[in-house]
Amino acid sequence: MLQEFKDFIAKGNVMDLAVGIIIGAAFTAIVSSLVDDLINPLIGLVLGGIDFTSMYVVLSGDVPEGVGLEAARESGAAIFAYGAFVTACINFLIIAWVVFMLVKAVNRLKAAAERPDDVAPEVETGPSELDVLIDIRDRLAQGTSATPAE
């Protein structure tokens, strides 16, 4: 059983998956920073300086006026945190777009790799040496000029 586990881990697919997960986690941190530090402040600027990420609506419970999202959550009230949800959707769309572009690039590379090597286009050649000799022989036998026919 231990040998089977070693064989499983040693396969390329498992290592590729591990590398993909590590790179994906790092990429998620970059996208989160992009959304939190660049996109959300721009949305907040459009909305009049409001921190978009911590926008919420109290569904039930008592939350003091003007408290942040974390304080509202800690109060135990039912919170509809639409700002955090929209932020998560923006993160998802950016990551999905990048994954789509990566898959598209990989498919393009696979198609290029599967294509046969560029074959020189077939060029129409003149008659072969044998054809010319046969034509000369036939013309000599008929008593006409030895110029090959085209």
N, CA, C and O of each residue as an XYZ file, in Angstrom:
600
protein
N       0.819     -1.184      0.000
C       0.000      0.000      0.000
C       0.870      1.258      0.000
O       0.546      2.240     -0.668
N       1.969      1.227      0.746
C       2.878      2.363      0.783
C       3.505      2.595     -0.593
O       3.674      3.738     -1.018
N       3.849      1.500     -1.289
C       4.426      1.627     -2.628
C       3.418      2.226     -3.614
O       3.774      3.042     -4.465
N       2.155      1.807     -3.485
C       1.123      2.387     -4.344
C       0.983      3.884     -4.102
O       0.803      4.660     -5.041
N       1.067      4.286     -2.830
C       0.984      5.700     -2.508
C       2.170      6.460     -3.101
O       1.994      7.553     -3.640
N       3.368      5.899     -3.009
C       4.558      6.527     -3.605
C       4.394      6.659     -5.113
O       4.727      7.695     -5.689
N       3.882      5.616     -5.750
C       3.668      5.667     -7.200
C       2.652      6.739     -7.567
O       2.806      7.450     -8.560
N       1.610      6.842     -6.748
C       0.579      7.844     -7.001
C       1.157      9.253     -6.887
O       0.897     10.103     -7.739
N       1.931      9.498     -5.849
C       2.509     10.819     -5.623
C       3.540     11.146     -6.705
O       3.679     12.304     -7.099
N       4.249     10.150     -7.176
C       5.318     10.381     -8.156
C       4.779     10.683     -9.560
O       5.519     11.167    -10.417
N       3.510     10.403     -9.793
C       2.949     10.678    -11.118
C       2.955     12.167    -11.380
O       2.816     12.969    -10.457
N       3.116     12.534    -12.634
C       3.181     13.934    -13.021
C       1.923     14.700    -12.727
O       1.989     15.885    -12.400
N       0.758     14.053    -12.832
C      -0.503     14.762    -12.629
C      -0.646     15.284    -11.201
O      -1.162     16.381    -10.986
N      -0.194     14.508    -10.240
C      -0.310     14.928     -8.849
C       0.604     16.124     -8.593
O       0.216     17.070     -7.907
N       1.809     16.081     -9.141
C       2.739     17.195     -8.958
C       2.218     18.445     -9.674
O       2.323     19.554     -9.149
N       1.663     18.265    -10.858
C       1.080     19.403    -11.579
C      -0.060     20.014    -10.776
O      -0.188     21.235    -10.698
N      -0.882     19.163    -10.183
C      -1.996     19.634     -9.373
C      -1.495     20.421     -8.165
O      -2.043     21.473     -7.837
N      -0.459     19.914     -7.505
C       0.092     20.602     -6.337
C       0.641     21.971     -6.724
O       0.401     22.958     -6.029
N       1.373     22.030     -7.826
C       1.907     23.310     -8.291
C       0.767     24.258     -8.641
O       0.824     25.446     -8.325
N      -0.276     23.731     -9.297
C      -1.421     24.555     -9.657
C      -2.132     25.134     -8.447
O      -2.560     26.288     -8.466
N      -2.260     24.338     -7.396
C      -2.921     24.812     -6.177
C      -2.098     25.918     -5.518
O      -2.648     26.922     -5.064
N      -0.792     25.732     -5.469
C       0.072     26.747     -4.853
C       0.027     28.050     -5.659
O      -0.103     29.131     -5.085
N       0.134     27.946     -6.967
C       0.084     29.144     -7.807
C      -1.301     29.781     -7.725
O      -1.419     31.006     -7.693
N      -2.347     28.958     -7.689
C      -3.702     29.486     -7.569
C      -3.909     30.252     -6.269
O      -4.568     31.292     -6.264
N      -3.355     29.753     -5.171
C      -3.481     30.456     -3.893
C      -2.761     31.803     -3.948
O      -3.272     32.811     -3.460
N      -1.581     31.805     -4.543
C      -0.843     33.065     -4.674
C      -1.596     34.029     -5.587
O      -1.661     35.226     -5.307
N      -2.162     33.519     -6.671
C      -2.898     34.367     -7.603
C      -4.155     34.922     -6.960
O      -4.525     36.069     -7.211
N      -4.813     34.125     -6.136
C      -6.007     34.583     -5.434
C      -5.661     35.755     -4.516
O      -6.440     36.700     -4.394
N      -4.507     35.695     -3.877
C      -4.093     36.813     -3.021
C      -3.879     38.076     -3.847
O      -4.225     39.171     -3.406
N      -3.312     37.930     -5.040
C      -3.100     39.085     -5.913
C      -4.437     39.664     -6.359
O      -4.626     40.880     -6.334
N      -5.364     38.804     -6.765
C      -6.677     39.281     -7.206
C      -7.423     39.937     -6.046
O      -8.065     40.971     -6.230
N      -7.345     39.353     -4.872
C      -8.007     39.953     -3.711
C      -7.452     41.345     -3.438
O      -8.205     42.272     -3.140
N      -6.146     41.487     -3.539
C      -5.540     42.803     -3.347
C      -5.985     43.769     -4.432
O      -6.260     44.935     -4.149
N      -6.059     43.294     -5.679
C      -6.515     44.142     -6.776
C      -7.920     44.663     -6.497
O      -8.198     45.852     -6.650
N      -8.792     43.761     -6.088
C     -10.180     44.156     -5.837
C     -10.281     45.036     -4.587
O     -10.921     46.087     -4.618
N      -9.651     44.609     -3.490
C      -9.772     45.345     -2.229
C      -9.056     46.694     -2.258
O      -9.551     47.681     -1.713
N      -7.888     46.727     -2.897
C      -7.058     47.928     -2.826
C      -7.211     48.868     -4.016
O      -6.851     50.041     -3.916
N      -7.736     48.382     -5.139
C      -7.846     49.235     -6.320
C      -9.284     49.410     -6.799
O      -9.742     50.537     -6.986
N      -9.995     48.308     -6.999
C     -11.338     48.389     -7.578
C     -12.352     48.925     -6.564
O     -13.120     49.834     -6.879
N     -12.361     48.369     -5.351
C     -13.335     48.832     -4.352
C     -13.160     50.304     -3.989
O     -14.167     50.997     -3.843
N     -11.934     50.825     -3.835
C     -11.815     52.265     -3.586
C     -12.377     53.109     -4.735
O     -12.942     54.178     -4.503
N     -12.222     52.625     -5.980
C     -12.802     53.364     -7.106
C     -14.329     53.334     -7.040
O     -14.982     54.345     -7.301
N     -14.895     52.187     -6.696
C     -16.353     52.094     -6.532
C     -16.793     53.009     -5.393
O     -17.806     53.700     -5.502
N     -16.027     53.013     -4.297
C     -16.335     53.886     -3.174
C     -16.267     55.350     -3.571
O     -17.072     56.157     -3.106
N     -15.309     55.702     -4.432
C     -15.198     57.085     -4.896
C     -16.431     57.490     -5.689
O     -16.949     58.596     -5.537
N     -16.898     56.567     -6.548
C     -18.101     56.832     -7.339
C     -19.318     56.969     -6.423
O     -20.207     57.778     -6.688
N     -19.358     56.184     -5.356
C     -20.498     56.212     -4.437
C     -20.363     57.299     -3.374
O     -21.148     57.335     -2.426
N     -19.386     58.179     -3.520
C     -19.259     59.287     -2.571
C     -18.384     58.992     -1.379
O     -18.651     59.497     -0.288
N     -17.353     58.196     -1.545
C     -16.404     57.928     -0.470
C     -16.832     56.850      0.505
O     -16.256     56.746      1.588
N     -17.812     56.056      0.161
C     -18.306     54.991      1.045
C     -17.455     53.746      0.829
O     -17.102     53.411     -0.302
N     -17.125     53.057      1.936
C     -16.405     51.784      1.833
C     -17.388     50.731      1.350
O     -18.220     50.244      2.115
N     -17.287     50.393      0.103
C     -18.242     49.495     -0.532
C     -18.231     48.098      0.078
O     -19.277     47.461      0.205
N     -17.040     47.622      0.457
C     -16.907     46.258      0.962
C     -17.723     46.028      2.221
O     -18.250     44.934      2.423
N     -17.838     47.037      3.069
C     -18.549     46.824      4.329
C     -19.990     47.326      4.309
O     -20.564     47.612      5.360
N     -20.570     47.433      3.125
C     -21.985     47.809      3.044
C     -22.853     46.598      3.410
O     -22.591     45.474      2.983
N     -23.868     46.854      4.192
C     -24.750     45.766      4.618
C     -26.108     46.316      4.995
O     -26.299     47.521      5.162
N     -27.051     45.383      5.126
C     -28.387     45.709      5.601
C     -28.673     44.774      6.771
O     -28.403     43.575      6.699
N     -29.225     45.338      7.857
C     -29.583     44.531      9.027
C     -30.954     43.924      8.764
O     -31.937     44.643      8.582
N     -31.013     42.602      8.744
C     -32.283     41.910      8.520
C     -33.077     41.778      9.815
O     -34.287     41.998      9.845
N     -32.371     41.415     10.883
C     -33.024     41.339     12.198
C     -31.962     41.476     13.275
O     -30.807     41.096     13.079
N     -32.355     42.012     14.393
C     -31.414     42.212     15.493
C     -31.108     43.688     15.666
O     -31.534     44.525     14.870
N     -30.368     43.992     16.712
C     -30.024     45.380     17.030
C     -28.557     45.628     16.715
O     -27.666     44.987     17.272
N     -28.327     46.575     15.807
C     -26.975     46.991     15.464
C     -26.941     48.510     15.574
O     -27.751     49.193     14.947
N     -26.013     49.047     16.363
C     -25.921     50.506     16.467
C     -25.654     51.134     15.097
O     -24.992     50.540     14.247
N     -26.170     52.321     14.904
C     -26.034     53.043     13.637
C     -24.562     53.351     13.344
O     -23.825     53.801     14.221
N     -24.142     53.101     12.085
C     -22.803     53.474     11.643
C     -21.691     52.520     12.020
O     -20.518     52.849     11.843
N     -22.025     51.338     12.538
C     -20.993     50.356     12.892
C     -20.525     49.642     11.626
O     -21.283     49.496     10.666
N     -19.271     49.200     11.637
C     -18.719     48.465     10.509
C     -19.313     47.075     10.387
O     -20.039     46.613     11.268
N     -19.002     46.429      9.306
C     -19.554     45.101      9.021
C     -19.135     44.081     10.073
O     -19.956     43.282     10.524
N     -17.882     44.101     10.460
C     -17.401     43.109     11.440
C     -18.092     43.297     12.792
O     -18.466     42.324     13.447
N     -18.255     44.535     13.194
C     -18.941     44.795     14.473
C     -20.399     44.368     14.380
O     -20.953     43.848     15.349
N     -21.025     44.580     13.232
C     -22.421     44.169     13.052
C     -22.533     42.644     13.101
O     -23.480     42.107     13.676
N     -21.575     41.956     12.503
C     -21.590     40.482     12.552
C     -21.389     39.988     13.986
O     -22.044     39.039     14.418
N     -20.489     40.631     14.715
C     -20.194     40.200     16.080
C     -21.374     40.462     17.028
O     -21.481     39.830     18.079
N     -22.249     41.386     16.656
C     -23.400     41.687     17.517
C     -24.432     40.567     17.508
O     -25.328     40.533     18.352
N     -24.304     39.649     16.548
C     -25.230     38.528     16.489
C     -26.458     38.802     15.655
O     -27.340     37.948     15.565
N     -26.539     39.946     15.052
C     -27.693     40.288     14.217
C     -27.580     39.581     12.874
O     -26.487     39.236     12.423
N     -28.744     39.371     12.238
C     -28.747     38.793     10.888
C     -28.393     39.909      9.910
O     -29.091     40.919      9.816
N     -27.305     39.707      9.190
C     -26.757     40.748      8.319
C     -26.801     40.274      6.873
O     -26.444     39.134      6.575
N     -27.240     41.154      5.978
C     -27.192     40.921      4.540
C     -26.027     41.768      4.018
O     -26.189     42.954      3.729
N     -24.842     41.137      3.903
C     -23.606     41.845      3.562
C     -23.421     41.877      2.049
O     -22.598     41.142      1.504
N     -24.174     42.716      1.384
C     -24.125     42.748     -0.084
C     -22.814     43.312     -0.608
O     -22.403     42.951     -1.710
N     -22.147     44.174      0.130
C     -20.855     44.709     -0.312
C     -19.795     43.620     -0.379
O     -19.039     43.542     -1.347
N     -19.739     42.782      0.646
C     -18.783     41.670      0.664
C     -19.119     40.657     -0.425
O     -18.229     40.064     -1.035
N     -20.422     40.470     -0.661
C     -20.830     39.530     -1.711
C     -20.424     40.038     -3.092
O     -19.904     39.277     -3.907
N     -20.658     41.309     -3.351
C     -20.276     41.874     -4.656
C     -18.761     41.807     -4.828
O     -18.275     41.530     -5.924
N     -18.011     42.060     -3.750
C     -16.555     41.951     -3.804
C     -16.134     40.528     -4.155
O     -15.237     40.331     -4.974
N     -16.774     39.539     -3.541
C     -16.468     38.138     -3.850
C     -16.810     37.818     -5.302
O     -16.082     37.071     -5.957
N     -17.899     38.369     -5.808
C     -18.270     38.147     -7.219
C     -17.249     38.762     -8.159
O     -16.904     38.159     -9.176
N     -16.762     39.951     -7.837
C     -15.732     40.582     -8.662
C     -14.472     39.730     -8.660
O     -13.863     39.514     -9.709
N     -14.073     39.238     -7.473
C     -12.908     38.332     -7.385
C     -13.105     37.120     -8.283
O     -12.215     36.744     -9.045
N     -14.285     36.513     -8.182
C     -14.566     35.321     -8.983
C     -14.470     35.614    -10.475
O     -13.855     34.854    -11.223
N     -15.080     36.717    -10.908
C     -15.063     37.045    -12.341
C     -13.644     37.275    -12.859
O     -13.311     36.852    -13.966
N     -12.821     37.932    -12.076
C     -11.436     38.154    -12.501
C     -10.693     36.830    -12.589
O      -9.998     36.575    -13.572
N     -10.830     35.991    -11.578
C     -10.137     34.695    -11.592
C     -10.660     33.822    -12.725
O      -9.877     33.166    -13.413
N     -11.981     33.807    -12.927
C     -12.555     33.001    -14.008
C     -12.050     33.484    -15.363
O     -11.758     32.667    -16.236
N     -11.942     34.786    -15.553
C     -11.438     35.335    -16.821
C      -9.987     34.909    -17.053
O      -9.628     34.507    -18.159
N      -9.159     34.995    -16.020
C      -7.758     34.606    -16.172
C      -7.645     33.113    -16.450
O      -6.849     32.704    -17.295
N      -8.422     32.296    -15.756
C      -8.390     30.844    -16.008
C      -8.847     30.552    -17.436
O      -8.260     29.708    -18.113
N      -9.886     31.241    -17.897
C     -10.345     31.082    -19.273
C      -9.225     31.407    -20.260
O      -9.003     30.665    -21.217
N      -8.532     32.497    -20.031
C      -7.440     32.893    -20.929
C      -6.297     31.874    -20.889
O      -5.684     31.590    -21.919
N      -6.007     31.322    -19.700
C      -4.967     30.300    -19.595
C      -5.363     29.035    -20.351
O      -4.549     28.468    -21.079
N      -6.600     28.595    -20.184
C      -7.066     27.398    -20.886
C      -7.042     27.626    -22.396
O      -6.663     26.740    -23.161
N      -7.444     28.805    -22.807
C      -7.420     29.137    -24.232
C      -5.990     29.087    -24.777
O      -5.760     28.566    -25.868
N      -5.035     29.624    -24.023
C      -3.631     29.602    -24.451
C      -3.089     28.176    -24.495
O      -2.371     27.813    -25.426
N      -3.428     27.375    -23.499
C      -2.962     25.985    -23.478
C      -3.556     25.211    -24.649
O      -2.854     24.429    -25.291
N      -4.832     25.416    -24.933
C      -5.453     24.734    -26.073
C      -4.795     25.146    -27.380
O      -4.605     24.312    -28.266
N      -4.446     26.412    -27.510
C      -3.773     26.891    -28.716
C      -2.397     26.226    -28.845
O      -1.994     25.834    -29.940
N      -1.680     26.102    -27.722
C      -0.369     25.447    -27.751
C      -0.498     23.966    -28.095
O       0.309     23.424    -28.849
N      -1.525     23.312    -27.534
C      -1.740     21.890    -27.845
C      -2.051     21.701    -29.322
O      -1.542     20.776    -29.956
N      -2.884     22.572    -29.867
C      -3.235     22.468    -31.287
C      -2.007     22.683    -32.161
O      -1.848     22.014    -33.183
N      -1.142     23.607    -31.770
C       0.076     23.856    -32.540
C       1.026     22.667    -32.434
O       1.728     22.350    -33.393
N       1.054     22.011    -31.282
C       1.937     20.863    -31.099
C       1.439     19.644    -31.869
O       2.241     18.831    -32.327
N       0.123     19.512    -32.017
C      -0.445     18.364    -32.709
C      -0.422     18.518    -34.219
O      -0.568     17.539    -34.950
N      -0.239     19.745    -34.688
C      -0.207     19.996    -36.121
C       1.056     19.373    -36.707
O       2.125     19.469    -36.104
N       0.950     18.739    -37.870
C       2.155     18.182    -38.472
C       3.110     19.308    -38.861
O       2.702     20.444    -39.100
N       4.381     18.957    -38.916
C       5.376     19.950    -39.310
C       4.983     20.566    -40.636
O       4.359     19.931    -41.486
N       5.359     21.793    -40.785
C       5.023     22.478    -42.024
C       5.644     21.727    -43.193
O       6.858     21.537    -43.270
N       4.792     21.319    -44.072
C       5.227     20.584    -45.249
C       5.306     21.579    -46.394
O       4.405     22.392    -46.601
N       6.402     21.495    -47.130
C       6.559     22.409    -48.257
C       5.435     22.145    -49.246
O       5.089     20.993    -49.510
N       4.875     23.198    -49.783
C       3.795     22.992    -50.748
C       4.323     22.262    -51.979
O       5.461     22.437    -52.412
N       3.445     21.448    -52.506
C       3.844     20.655    -53.664
C       4.007     21.582    -54.860
O       3.090     22.311    -55.241
N       5.209     21.532    -55.442
C       5.506     22.387    -56.587
C       5.424     21.535    -57.845
O       5.974     20.436    -57.917
N       4.739     22.063    -58.806
C       4.610     21.323    -60.064
C       5.956     21.373    -60.786
O       6.499     22.441    -61.069
N       6.455     20.213    -61.063
C       7.755     20.138    -61.745
C       7.530     19.781    -63.207
O       6.462     19.331    -63.619
N       8.573     20.003    -63.950
C       8.494     19.649    -65.373
C       8.584     18.153    -65.542
O       8.534     17.406    -64.565
N       8.716     17.715    -66.775
C       8.822     16.272    -67.020
C      10.116     15.722    -66.436
O      11.126     16.421    -66.362
N      10.070     14.472    -66.027
C      11.264     13.847    -65.470
C      12.249     13.536    -66.590
O      11.920     13.618    -67.773
N      13.424     13.191    -66.201
C      14.462     12.857    -67.191
C      14.015     11.686    -68.054
O      14.249     11.674    -69.263
N      13.383     10.720    -67.445
C      12.902      9.562    -68.189
C      11.841      9.981    -69.207
O      11.836      9.497    -70.339
N      10.924     10.902    -68.793
C       9.892     11.377    -69.716
C      10.520     12.074    -70.921
O      10.081     11.877    -72.054
N      11.546     12.889    -70.676
C      12.214     13.605    -71.778
C      12.883     12.607    -72.722
O      12.785     12.737    -73.942
N      13.554     11.623    -72.158
C      14.235     10.632    -73.002
C      13.229      9.826    -73.825
O      13.476      9.542    -74.997
N      12.115      9.461    -73.228
C      11.087      8.708    -73.956
C      10.516      9.570    -75.075
O      10.280      9.080    -76.180
N      10.290     10.873    -74.788
C       9.767     11.770    -75.803
C      10.766     11.911    -76.969
O      10.370     11.898    -78.134
N      12.046     12.045    -76.647
C      13.072     12.150    -77.708
C      13.089     10.878    -78.542
O      13.153     10.934    -79.770
N      13.032      9.751    -77.886
C      13.042      8.475    -78.606
C      11.855      8.376    -79.560
O      11.991      7.982    -80.719
N      10.663      8.753    -79.024
C       9.467      8.668    -79.857
C       9.549      9.614    -81.053
O       9.150      9.250    -82.159
N      10.058     10.815    -80.840
C      10.176     11.772    -81.944
C      11.208     11.312    -82.969
O      11.013     11.472    -84.174
N      12.292     10.749    -82.489
C      13.294     10.237    -83.430
C      12.724      9.080    -84.246
O      13.013      8.927    -85.432
N      11.911      8.276    -83.575
C      11.310      7.148    -84.284
C      10.328      7.652    -85.340
O      10.143      7.001    -86.368
N       9.692      8.811    -85.099
C       8.746      9.367    -86.060
C       9.455     10.228    -87.104
O       8.864     10.580    -88.124
N      10.742     10.575    -86.847
C      11.492     11.381    -87.781
C      11.250     12.877    -87.617
O      11.512     13.631    -88.553
N      10.759     13.340    -86.459
C      10.532     14.761    -86.212
C      11.617     15.321    -85.337
O      12.556     14.609    -84.983
N      11.509     16.602    -84.972
C      12.516     17.282    -84.170
C      12.612     16.624    -82.789
O      11.640     16.065    -82.280
N      13.807     16.706    -82.199
C      14.056     16.083    -80.897
C      13.736     17.029    -79.754
O      14.166     16.778    -78.628
N      13.001     18.105    -79.992
C      12.631     19.040    -78.928
C      11.468     18.449    -78.143
O      10.453     18.062    -78.723
N      11.620     18.379    -76.804
C      10.538     17.755    -76.005
C       9.255     18.599    -76.051
O       9.301     19.828    -76.122
N       8.156     17.928    -76.011
C       6.854     18.582    -76.016
C       6.554     19.104    -74.630
O       6.976     18.509    -73.639
N       5.830     20.209    -74.544
C       5.511     20.761    -73.213
C       4.067     20.541    -72.900
O       3.601     20.932    -71.829
